[in-house]
Amino acid sequence: MLGSLIPTRWRRNYDITNPDKPGFYNRQVTPYLQAVTHQACTHPIHTIAFVAILGSAFYVNLIEAGFFRPSPATAANKVDFSALSAGSRRLYLGEETAWKWQMHENAAAKSEDHLSLVTLAFPDTNGSPLKAPTAENLPLPQDSSAELLPSSANILSPISADTTLTLSIPHGETAQFFETVKEIPASGSGIASQEDDGSDDEQEQKKWIMKNGRDTRSDSIIDWARNSWTAFLDLIKNAETLDIIIMSLGYFAMYLTFISLFLSMRRMGSNFWLGTTVLFSSAFAFLFGIVVTMKLGVPENVVLLSEGVPFLVVTVGFEKPIVLTQAVLSAALEAKQNGNGNNNGNGEASLTIQNAVQIAVRERGFEIVRDYLIEIFILVVGAASGIQGGLRQFCFLAAWTLFFDCLLLFTFYTSILTIKLEINRIKRHVALRKALEEDGVSRRVAENVAASNEWPKDESFQSSETYSIFGRKVRDSSIPRFKVLMVLGFVLINVLNLCTMPFRSGRDGSLVTTAGLSSVATPPPMDPFKVASNGLDVIYQQAKQSQQPISVTVFSPIKYELQYPSMASVAQDSSDWSLDYRAGVFSAFGGRVVESLLKSFEDPVLSKWVITALALSLVLNGYLFNAARWSIKEPSQEQAGASAQQSVSSHAKKPSANGHALPPSQPENEPEAPLPPGPDGVSRSREECEALVKEKKAPLLSDEELIDLTLRGKIPGYALEKTLEDKTRAVKVRRGVVSRTAGTSDITNKLEKSKLPYEHFDYDRVFGACCENVIGYMPLPLGVAGPLTIDGRSYFLPMATTEGVLVASISRGCKAINAGGGAVTVLTGDGMTRGPCIGFQTLARAAEAKIWLDSSAGQKVMKDAFNSTSRFARLQQMKTSIAGTYVYVRFKTTTGDAMGMNMISKGVEHALGVMSKEAGFEDMAIISVSGNFCIDKKPAAINWIDGRGKSVVAEAIIPAETVKNVLKSDVNALVELNMSKNFIGSAMAGSIGGFNAHAANMVTAMFLATGQDPAQNVESSNCITVMKNLNGNLQISVSMPSIEVGTIGGGTILEPQAAMLDMLGVRGAHATTPGDNARQLAKIIAACVLAGELSLC
């Protein structure tokens, strides 16, 4: 069993034939890891929100503990005189006031007559041998004029035994006095503190530390930077040169580790977010580790962490998140490549995003946990050692940090990965839908196609009540409930936080100013006669006797706490409300609540974290709620208005994953069937039928009644799908209408009962996209030729044809090409064209328009206008020609993975509108958006010369032995045949682009199989076949300058054709580089033509 803890390849019983076989501990630990990650991935938003709230609470706790305060030994830790002066009251005594104390903020007094009355308060030390300092023990400045005065009685003396010292000081010496007494040695601790107990660490002496005098606030960025720079310089001055070099190298290596993390994530497809969330996860783990370490009584400080963190980051690194990310993305990619139609043994749907995470955890989870345990064990050994200098404390902190890092990796970070995959799915969905819409496909069809091409596929998108988010079925009613729970949870958390703030431990002074509280919960002003009444009496007597006026500033009591200096920045205070209670319990309670709340949000880090979290929440909600909205089909107006129509609509056959409708099955609740003909079996009258049509109840009519109404023109034949809301039934009714139409019934009467299939087909993809007036679908034989090696990768070539021996002939060509190492293809051009015709009244204006279009200014205006219409279409160039008063402009553009004719037409129309309105050609008339200067679906020399669509050249070298054995010929004979037939023969016939044997055969067959426009085989079949004798071997190439193909839009939205694109690996839009799938399809078609030309010649 112990062997399970070491890497697999190091085990003695390592089975090379089954390297992934899990060990004993692997089998024990992995199910628990999968259970944890399953919960996190099923509820990723909840997990992330919980960790973020927990991190914020821990950070607030760290602030209240004073962790970020500089230690007293640093130069930046100076006494904040202005903070100590806050709340002080100035009194004046003299003849003007009839020798009575009077509040006077602007009293004119000489500096030597201005005193400060300071009260030092030391808490009760019962149970401790250490006592409060006496006046003789105070470390007063040299030549100080401080004078001890009698202390005033404490109003809480019955329940508090605090010791106070009251001193009078010339006001000019007050700041120096505060600086001197910020730390006072504790009496009675000197002997015990200097004894050596035999430990390796030197024991530290406790001191009385001033609580509200340390300057830890930062009124501005400049103050913060100045204090930080001062502290940094002090550290540099007191450090050895070797230590400085080592720390510099440590920080440099740490930043290199960060860069390596982002580069690794970038190679996996994430430029920023995954790397950033890994750092967030590690930061949360570090934060949790600090708080837990301090709660366990292990002292930590910022200086120690700043020295140790770089080496921890470099040593541990971020390999584990990278390994887990790679495993998750690989599992998701593998599942997508294996297809979505495979069900598991339980009949459940195929892999979801959560399943991909589960597979990754199963494969890599135990390995990651094992590495964490080994590192934690080493750190625990370091924490248990007796090495001094802070190593033990840091090892203790690092061990806890790694523990939380492991926990967050399988909860917080896996939730991030789940959301990342979900957002990627949404992006693919939106990109494909918009591309289809730009190509002229209706939004409804584009939405269906995009949903069917998603991974993982959500089979629930057909339901209007449930849909899938993060692999869980969610009902529509769950969304408002979820929102209410989230809001109530947020309010409850803040109420609990607000109510518990007054009962938390006291704080070491204020880290931020609370001047803004004056309008919320301002405490009553300090009464100087309660704070220092006895001292004021003494000063009064002295002034009265000397007859000298005097001004006295009475400071609020300065509180001290007894602690070690090294713990001054992290130790928590015991609650001391003695001063607050003077203003009343409720005033103190309200002030501390509001102060604590505002203090948390005034912290610069916490405030920026809240703003960042809100921004990320808005973006994420936009993505995820859009995903939910896309998954729910919006009902039509007719459906919303008539419940009967909804019932009939539910009877329509739903398409399955392969794009065809499933055979009818018996539903649990029988839908409403068409109404019977009438009472006693009597058919309804025509008037009754027409009334039902007007009442939007046509689906309730029988097929015979619908055919009769359509023949009489009461229902338009093209509107049957919209009227019946059942496309399969509409096709059936239309077949009856065509069969019984009077003018053609003598030849079409057999259509209604013919063997032309119409059932079990997904007409949702056809209606509004591919065909109108549908009466069925035409099956075609589909064969595959090959395999053929193209650019080092093998493909089977799908071909839909009724021509015998065509596929066999191409397969023979593939065999010969493979024997020579396969085909090599080169893309030489990519640009679809559209050539509008614009007219002018005079030749001068037409020539002026041509000159402007050819100029750089005109090119820029037209390009900007054209490119603004699409995310994919990009204008490459314009070629103009003039004929009389007509100007022809040939726009050539890239169109992504779409064939792009509709996309270009929109851009051309908009660009011509800009030219007319903004370029000074208001007299221009747009004769036609397509002026045949493109030129589309017609043979033309311009396509042969300039190219259209994809321009591809494919080449192969066939060994002479293969020519003899496979092709049953020899090299010279084939070269001569190609010259005499494809070159001379085609020239004799006056061919344009037809210098080949039968390129149209392969192009058309592959076009039909992959959903391309068959009519575009006219220009796509432009091909010249060249053969040469190369060192005794046959070199053959085909050059095809105008292959017009796409992998989205048109017939590619039909599932059978899309399945063939899937077989070629080019279905849909390319994930990273728009247009790559369409370009690869063009290369495959060119290689197929190469095989056909080789075999037939």
LINZIZI-V458148 format. One record per pair of residues at least 12 apart in sequence whose C-alpha atoms are under 7 Angstrom apart, sorted by the first residue. I is the first residue (numbers start at 1). J is the second residue. If there is no record, write none. Layout:
# LINZIZI-V458148
{{I;J} {I;J}}
This chain:
# LINZIZI-V458148
{{1;24} {1;25} {4;23} {4;24} {4;25} {4;26} {5;370} {26;366} {29;366} {30;362} {30;365} {30;366} {33;365} {34;358} {34;361} {36;411} {37;410} {37;411} {37;414} {38;354} {40;411} {40;415} {41;354} {41;414} {41;415} {41;418} {42;470} {42;471} {42;472} {44;415} {47;412} {47;415} {48;412} {48;415} {55;284} {58;288} {58;291} {60;600} {62;291} {64;507} {65;507} {65;570} {65;571} {65;572} {66;508} {66;569} {66;570} {67;301} {67;569} {67;570} {68;302} {68;569} {69;216} {69;569} {70;569} {71;566} {71;568} {71;569} {72;565} {74;231} {75;230} {75;231} {76;227} {76;230} {76;231} {77;214} {77;215} {77;216} {78;214} {78;215} {79;178} {79;179} {79;213} {79;214} {79;215} {80;213} {80;214} {80;215} {81;175} {83;213} {84;212} {84;213} {85;555} {87;526} {87;556} {88;553} {88;554} {88;555} {88;556} {89;528} {89;553} {89;554} {89;555} {90;103} {90;104} {90;105} {90;552} {90;553} {90;554} {91;103} {91;104} {91;551} {91;552} {91;553} {92;104} {92;107} {92;550} {92;551} {92;552} {93;549} {93;550} {93;551} {94;548} {94;549} {94;550} {109;550} {109;551} {112;170} {113;550} {113;551} {114;170} {114;171} {114;550} {114;551} {114;552} {115;168} {115;169} {115;170} {115;171} {115;551} {115;552} {115;553} {116;168} {116;169} {116;170} {116;171} {116;174} {116;552} {116;553} {116;554} {117;167} {117;168} {117;169} {117;552} {117;553} {117;554} {117;555} {118;166} {118;167} {118;168} {118;554} {118;555} {118;557} {119;164} {119;165} {119;166} {119;167} {119;557} {119;558} {120;164} {120;165} {120;166} {120;557} {120;558} {120;559} {121;162} {121;163} {121;164} {121;165} {121;557} {121;558} {121;559} {121;560} {122;162} {122;163} {122;164} {122;559} {122;560} {122;561} {123;162} {123;163} {123;561} {124;161} {124;162} {124;163} {129;188} {130;186} {130;187} {130;188} {130;189} {131;186} {131;187} {131;188} {132;163} {132;186} {132;187} {133;186} {133;187} {138;184} {139;180} {139;181} {139;184} {140;177} {140;180} {141;177} {141;180} {145;169} {145;170} {146;167} {146;168} {146;169} {147;167} {147;168} {147;169} {148;166} {148;167} {148;168} {149;166} {149;167} {149;168} {149;535} {150;166} {150;534} {150;535} {151;164} {151;165} {151;166} {151;532} {151;534} {151;535} {152;531} {152;532} {152;533} {152;534} {156;578} {182;209} {182;210} {183;207} {183;208} {183;209} {183;210} {184;207} {184;208} {184;209} {185;207} {185;208} {186;206} {186;207} {186;208} {189;205} {193;205} {200;386} {200;388} {201;388} {204;564} {205;564} {206;562} {206;563} {206;564} {206;565} {207;562} {207;563} {207;564} {207;565} {208;560} {208;561} {208;562} {208;563} {209;560} {209;561} {209;562} {209;563} {210;559} {210;560} {210;561} {211;508} {211;509} {211;559} {211;560} {211;561} {212;508} {212;509} {212;558} {212;559} {216;511} {217;511} {217;512} {247;307} {250;310} {250;311} {251;310} {253;314} {254;310} {254;313} {254;314} {257;314} {257;317} {261;275} {261;318} {262;275} {278;321} {281;405} {281;408} {281;412} {281;413} {282;405} {285;401} {285;404} {285;405} {286;401} {289;397} {289;400} {289;401} {289;404} {290;397} {293;397} {298;393} {299;567} {300;393} {304;390} {308;394} {320;368} {321;409} {324;360} {324;364} {327;360} {328;356} {328;357} {328;360} {331;356} {331;359} {331;360} {332;353} {332;356} {335;351} {336;455} {340;456} {340;457} {341;657} {351;456} {352;456} {352;471} {353;418} {353;421} {353;456} {353;471} {354;418} {354;471} {372;402} {372;406} {376;399} {376;402} {379;395} {379;396} {379;398} {379;399} {380;395} {380;396} {380;399} {382;395} {383;395} {383;396} {423;623} {425;454} {425;455} {426;627} {429;450} {429;451} {429;454} {432;450} {432;1069} {433;446} {433;447} {433;450} {436;1048} {436;1049} {438;903} {439;900} {439;902} {439;903} {439;1049} {440;902} {441;769} {441;1049} {442;768} {442;769} {445;764} {445;765} {449;1053} {461;631} {461;632} {464;632} {464;633} {467;631} {498;593} {498;597} {501;593} {501;596} {502;589} {502;592} {502;593} {505;572} {505;573} {505;574} {505;575} {506;572} {506;573} {506;574} {506;575} {506;576} {507;572} {507;573} {508;573} {512;599} {514;595} {517;595} {521;590} {521;591} {523;583} {523;587} {524;583} {528;554} {647;671} {647;672} {648;671} {648;672} {648;699} {649;725} {649;726} {651;671} {652;726} {655;762} {658;1055} {659;762} {659;1054} {659;1055} {660;760} {660;761} {660;762} {661;760} {661;761} {661;762} {662;760} {663;760} {673;700} {674;699} {674;700} {674;701} {674;702} {675;700} {675;701} {698;723} {698;724} {699;724} {703;733} {707;733} {707;736} {707;737} {710;737} {711;737} {711;741} {717;734} {718;773} {727;763} {728;759} {731;774} {731;775} {731;776} {734;775} {735;751} {735;752} {735;775} {736;752} {739;751} {739;752} {756;776} {757;776} {757;777} {758;775} {758;776} {758;777} {765;1053} {765;1054} {770;1050} {770;1051} {780;800} {780;801} {781;800} {781;801} {781;802} {782;798} {782;799} {782;800} {782;801} {783;798} {783;799} {783;800} {783;807} {784;796} {784;797} {784;798} {784;799} {784;807} {785;797} {785;798} {785;807} {785;808} {785;810} {785;811} {786;811} {786;814} {787;814} {788;814} {788;818} {788;822} {789;818} {789;822} {789;823} {790;822} {790;823} {790;824} {790;1087} {791;823} {791;824} {791;825} {795;1064} {798;1006} {798;1009} {798;1060} {799;1005} {799;1006} {799;1009} {800;1005} {800;1006} {800;1008} {800;1009} {801;1005} {809;1092} {809;1095} {810;1091} {810;1092} {810;1095} {812;1095} {813;1091} {813;1092} {813;1094} {813;1095} {814;1091} {816;958} {816;962} {816;966} {817;956} {817;958} {819;958} {819;962} {820;957} {820;958} {820;959} {822;956} {823;954} {823;955} {823;956} {823;1087} {824;954} {824;955} {824;956} {825;952} {825;953} {825;954} {825;955} {825;1083} {826;952} {826;953} {826;954} {827;951} {827;952} {827;953} {828;951} {828;952} {829;950} {829;951} {830;894} {830;949} {830;950} {830;951} {831;892} {831;893} {831;894} {831;948} {831;949} {831;950} {832;892} {832;893} {832;894} {832;900} {832;948} {832;949} {833;890} {833;891} {833;892} {833;893} {833;934} {833;948} {834;890} {834;891} {834;892} {834;904} {834;905} {834;930} {834;934} {835;888} {835;889} {835;890} {835;891} {835;930} {835;931} {835;932} {835;933} {835;934} {836;888} {836;889} {836;890} {836;928} {836;929} {836;930} {836;931} {836;933} {837;886} {837;887} {837;888} {837;889} {837;926} {837;927} {837;928} {837;929} {837;930} {837;931} {838;886} {838;887} {838;888} {838;924} {838;925} {838;926} {838;927} {839;885} {839;886} {839;887} {839;924} {839;925} {839;926} {839;927} {840;885} {840;886} {840;923} {840;924} {840;925} {841;885} {842;885} {843;884} {843;885} {846;885} {846;886} {846;887} {850;880} {850;887} {862;911} {863;875} {865;910} {865;911} {865;914} {866;907} {866;908} {866;910} {866;911} {869;907} {872;895} {872;896} {873;893} {873;894} {873;895} {873;896} {873;903} {873;904} {874;893} {874;894} {874;895} {875;892} {875;893} {875;894} {876;892} {876;893} {877;891} {877;892} {878;890} {878;891} {878;892} {879;891} {888;933} {890;933} {890;934} {896;1074} {896;1075} {897;1046} {897;1047} {897;1048} {897;1069} {897;1074} {897;1075} {897;1076} {897;1077} {897;1078} {898;1046} {898;1047} {898;1048} {898;1049} {899;1044} {899;1045} {899;1046} {905;929} {909;929} {937;1015} {937;1016} {937;1018} {937;1019} {938;1018} {938;1019} {939;1018} {939;1019} {940;992} {941;992} {943;1042} {944;993} {944;1022} {944;1041} {947;1041} {947;1042} {948;1041} {948;1042} {948;1043} {949;1042} {949;1043} {949;1044} {950;1041} {950;1042} {950;1043} {950;1044} {950;1079} {950;1082} {951;1040} {951;1041} {951;1042} {951;1043} {952;1039} {952;1040} {952;1041} {952;1083} {952;1086} {953;1037} {953;1038} {953;1039} {953;1040} {954;1037} {954;1038} {954;1039} {954;1086} {954;1087} {954;1090} {955;1036} {955;1037} {955;1038} {956;1035} {956;1036} {956;1037} {957;1033} {957;1034} {957;1035} {957;1036} {958;1033} {958;1034} {958;1035} {959;1033} {959;1034} {960;1032} {960;1033} {960;1034} {967;1095} {971;1029} {971;1033} {971;1034} {972;1029} {974;1097} {975;1027} {975;1028} {977;1097} {978;1027} {978;1097} {982;995} {982;996} {982;997} {983;995} {993;1022} {993;1023} {993;1024} {994;1022} {994;1023} {994;1024} {995;1023} {995;1024} {995;1025} {996;1023} {996;1024} {996;1025} {997;1093} {997;1097} {998;1093} {999;1021} {999;1023} {999;1089} {999;1093} {1000;1017} {1000;1021} {1002;1088} {1002;1089} {1002;1092} {1003;1017} {1003;1021} {1003;1085} {1004;1017} {1009;1057} {1009;1060} {1010;1052} {1010;1057} {1010;1058} {1010;1060} {1010;1061} {1011;1050} {1011;1051} {1011;1052} {1011;1057} {1012;1045} {1012;1050} {1012;1051} {1012;1052} {1016;1044} {1019;1042} {1020;1042} {1020;1043} {1020;1044} {1022;1040} {1022;1041} {1022;1042} {1023;1038} {1023;1039} {1023;1040} {1024;1038} {1024;1039} {1024;1040} {1025;1037} {1025;1038} {1025;1039} {1026;1038} {1037;1090} {1038;1090} {1043;1082} {1045;1078} {1045;1082} {1046;1078} {1047;1066} {1047;1067} {1047;1068} {1047;1069} {1047;1077} {1047;1078} {1048;1068} {1048;1069} {1066;1081}}
